[in-house]
Amino acid sequence: MVFSIIVVCLNAKDKLKETVGSIRAQTQQEYEIIVKDGGSSDASTISYLEQLEKESADDSRIRVVRDEKDSGIYDGMNQAVRYAGGDYIFFLNCGDRFYDDQVLAKVKEEIEKRGQKEAPCIFYGNIREQLTGSMVQSNPVIDDFACYRNLPCHQACFYAADLFRERAFDTRYRVRADYEHFLWCYYRGGAIPVYMAVTVALYEGGGFSETKANRKRSKQEHREIVSRYLPAGKALQYRVIMIMTLAPLRTWIAENPVTAGVYQSLKKRLYRAVKGSEKGKT
């Protein structure tokens, strides 16, 4: 089993080295690293890219893509996917790192435990935020409501490579293309989401999608994407639920370093309760 780890960068400086270092430190060595540079101009990033290019001559697991222009992060990811030869694809942004050196070994174990299935799978786990220091628990049950409001971020997801070979990120969405792609995989691509009790990544946060302008764009893209995959009545129902449960306040609590830990702990208990009730129905 080979993991294709894709890292896109632009003037990342030392962050690129830290991110790649966390990949190379994995005890599970069946991986390839594809670094897609978006046209970096700072000396430290260029120097490290050149170092990786030299190392790739002796290590076929490393590939640096620098000669293709891209229109943004998702276009860069799509370009990198075309070089991926692994069984599962994982995207690790510059500044993010694997949680520890056992992540790929644990994920491989979970995949092998699941066994061969006809339908492609998305194996996903949890992340830890660097800004708040809190563990972010992913929803262990993916259903329509989860797809509306709370999907795991791409730094938590290992995608069966066939899903991206069939259909890449839709680059019309500048902020939410990973969200839209997950919905496509789930509703149209026949993918089975499989939760793993594994902490996958240390998520840096504060990046492209979290600027004030892009938060506004994110809301607009969310509404458009939801309309493509969920009936209007169901989407309205979920929107009302979000309003009634004070979603903006909960977001503030989740992002505040003082309150984030307690919030995530309560969310974890809630997910366990919901998952337990789902099991009870079967």
C-alpha positions in Angstrom: 0.0 0.0 0.0 1.4 3.4 -1.1 0.3 6.8 0.2 0.7 9.8 -2.1 1.3 12.8 0.1 0.7 16.1 -1.7 2.1 19.3 -0.4 1.4 22.6 -2.3 3.5 25.7 -1.4 4.1 29.3 -2.2 6.9 31.2 -0.5 6.5 28.9 2.5 10.0 29.4 3.8 10.8 27.0 6.8 7.2 25.7 6.9 7.8 23.6 3.8 10.8 21.9 5.4 8.8 21.3 8.6 5.9 19.8 6.7 8.0 17.5 4.5 10.1 16.6 7.6 7.0 15.3 9.3 6.3 13.0 6.3 9.9 11.7 6.1 9.8 10.9 9.8 7.0 8.4 9.4 7.9 4.8 10.4 5.6 3.6 7.6 7.8 4.3 4.6 5.5 3.2 1.8 4.8 6.7 0.6 5.6 9.2 -2.1 5.9 13.0 -1.6 4.7 15.3 -4.4 5.6 19.0 -3.7 3.8 21.4 -6.0 5.3 24.9 -6.0 3.1 27.8 -7.1 6.0 30.0 -8.2 7.9 30.8 -5.1 10.3 33.7 -5.2 11.8 33.7 -1.7 15.3 32.4 -1.4 14.8 29.9 1.4 11.8 28.2 -0.3 13.7 28.0 -3.6 16.8 26.6 -1.9 14.8 23.8 -0.2 13.0 23.0 -3.4 16.4 22.6 -5.2 17.6 20.4 -2.3 14.5 18.2 -2.7 15.1 18.0 -6.5 18.7 16.8 -5.9 17.5 14.2 -3.4 14.9 12.9 -5.8 17.6 11.7 -8.1 18.4 9.0 -5.4 14.9 8.7 -3.9 12.1 8.0 -6.3 9.5 8.7 -3.6 10.2 12.5 -3.9 8.9 14.6 -6.8 9.0 18.4 -7.1 6.7 20.1 -9.6 7.9 23.7 -10.3 7.4 24.2 -14.0 3.6 24.3 -14.2 1.7 27.5 -13.4 -1.5 27.2 -11.4 -4.4 29.5 -10.6 -4.5 28.8 -6.9 -4.2 26.1 -4.2 -6.8 23.7 -5.6 -5.5 24.0 -9.1 -2.1 23.2 -7.7 -3.5 20.2 -5.9 -5.1 18.9 -9.1 -1.8 19.3 -11.0 0.0 17.3 -8.3 -2.7 14.5 -8.3 -1.7 13.8 -11.9 1.7 12.7 -10.7 0.3 10.5 -7.9 0.8 6.8 -8.2 -0.3 5.7 -4.8 -3.4 3.8 -3.5 -4.5 6.7 -1.3 -4.1 10.4 -1.7 -3.6 12.8 1.2 -3.1 16.6 1.2 -0.9 18.2 3.8 -0.7 22.0 3.6 2.5 23.9 4.3 2.6 24.7 8.0 0.6 21.5 8.8 2.4 18.4 10.1 1.6 14.8 10.8 0.6 14.5 14.4 3.4 11.9 15.2 5.6 9.5 13.4 3.1 6.7 13.6 0.2 8.2 11.6 0.7 6.4 8.3 1.3 3.1 10.2 -2.0 3.5 12.1 -3.9 4.5 8.9 -2.5 1.5 7.0 -3.6 -0.7 9.9 -7.1 0.8 9.8 -7.4 0.3 6.0 -6.2 -3.3 6.2 -8.6 -3.9 9.0 -11.4 -2.7 6.7 -10.4 -5.1 4.0 -11.0 -4.9 0.3 -14.4 -3.4 -0.7 -15.9 -2.8 -4.1 -16.7 0.9 -3.3 -13.9 3.4 -2.8 -13.4 4.7 0.7 -12.4 7.9 2.4 -10.6 7.1 5.6 -10.7 10.1 8.0 -9.6 10.8 11.5 -9.2 13.8 13.9 -6.8 16.8 13.9 -5.2 18.9 16.6 -5.2 22.7 16.1 -2.0 24.5 16.6 -3.6 27.8 17.3 -5.9 26.6 20.1 -4.0 23.5 21.2 -7.3 21.5 21.2 -8.2 18.2 19.5 -10.9 18.6 16.9 -13.1 15.5 16.9 -14.4 14.5 13.5 -18.0 13.3 13.2 -17.9 9.5 13.2 -21.2 9.3 11.4 -21.5 10.9 8.0 -25.1 11.6 7.0 -27.0 14.5 5.3 -26.7 16.8 8.3 -23.0 16.1 8.7 -22.5 16.9 5.0 -24.4 20.2 5.5 -22.5 21.4 8.5 -19.5 19.4 9.8 -17.3 17.4 7.4 -13.7 16.6 8.3 -11.1 18.9 6.8 -8.9 17.5 4.0 -6.0 17.3 6.4 -7.9 14.5 8.1 -8.8 12.5 5.0 -7.2 9.8 3.0 -8.9 9.4 -0.3 -8.9 6.3 -2.4 -6.9 7.4 -5.4 -9.6 6.3 -7.9 -11.9 9.1 -6.6 -9.5 11.8 -7.8 -8.7 9.9 -11.0 -12.4 10.1 -11.8 -13.0 13.7 -10.8 -10.6 16.4 -9.4 -11.3 19.5 -7.3 -13.8 21.9 -8.9 -11.6 25.1 -9.1 -14.6 27.3 -9.5 -14.7 27.2 -5.7 -11.7 29.2 -4.4 -12.3 28.4 -0.7 -14.6 25.3 -0.5 -13.4 23.1 -3.3 -12.4 20.4 -0.8 -15.8 20.5 0.8 -17.5 20.2 -2.6 -15.3 17.3 -3.6 -16.1 15.4 -0.4 -19.9 15.8 -1.2 -19.3 14.7 -4.8 -17.4 11.6 -3.5 -20.2 10.8 -1.1 -23.3 11.5 -3.2 -22.1 10.9 -6.7 -18.8 8.9 -6.5 -20.2 6.2 -4.3 -17.5 6.6 -1.7 -17.8 5.1 1.8 -16.6 7.4 4.6 -14.8 5.4 7.3 -13.9 7.0 10.6 -10.6 6.2 12.3 -9.9 7.0 15.9 -6.6 8.4 14.8 -5.2 11.9 15.3 -3.9 12.6 11.8 -2.5 16.1 11.6 -1.4 19.2 13.5 -3.4 21.8 11.7 -1.8 25.3 11.6 -4.9 27.3 10.8 -5.1 31.0 10.1 -4.5 30.4 6.4 -6.1 31.3 3.1 -9.6 30.2 3.9 -9.7 32.0 7.2 -9.2 35.6 6.1 -12.2 37.9 6.6 -12.9 38.2 2.8 -12.6 34.4 2.3 -14.9 33.7 5.3 -17.6 35.7 3.5 -16.9 33.9 0.3 -16.9 30.6 2.1 -20.5 31.1 3.2 -21.5 32.0 -0.4 -19.8 28.9 -1.8 -21.3 26.7 0.9 -24.9 27.7 -0.1 -24.2 27.1 -3.7 -22.6 23.7 -3.1 -25.3 22.6 -0.8 -27.9 23.4 -3.4 -26.1 21.0 -5.8 -26.3 18.0 -3.5 -29.2 18.5 -1.0 -32.9 19.1 -1.6 -33.9 22.7 -1.0 -36.3 21.8 1.8 -33.7 19.7 3.7 -31.1 22.5 3.3 -33.5 25.0 4.7 -34.3 22.8 7.6 -30.7 22.4 8.5 -30.1 26.1 8.1 -32.9 26.8 10.6 -31.3 24.3 13.0 -28.0 26.1 12.8 -29.6 29.4 13.5 -31.6 28.1 16.5 -28.5 26.4 17.9 -26.4 29.6 17.8 -23.9 28.4 15.2 -21.9 31.7 15.1 -21.5 31.7 18.9 -20.4 28.0 18.8 -17.9 28.8 16.1 -16.4 31.6 18.3 -16.2 29.3 21.3 -14.5 26.6 19.2 -11.9 29.1 17.9 -11.1 30.7 21.2 -8.0 29.2 22.8 -9.6 29.6 26.3 -12.8 27.7 25.5 -11.9 25.5 22.5 -10.8 22.5 24.6 -14.0 22.3 26.6 -16.1 22.8 23.4 -14.3 20.0 21.6 -14.6 17.7 24.6 -18.3 18.2 24.7 -18.6 17.7 21.0 -16.7 14.4 21.3 -19.2 13.2 24.0 -22.1 14.2 21.8 -20.7 12.3 18.8 -20.2 9.2 20.9 -23.8 9.4 22.2 -25.1 9.8 18.6 -23.0 6.9 17.3 -24.2 4.8 20.2 -27.8 5.5 19.4 -27.2 4.7 15.8 -25.8 1.3 16.7 -28.7 0.7 19.0 -31.1 1.0 16.0 -29.3 -1.7 14.0 
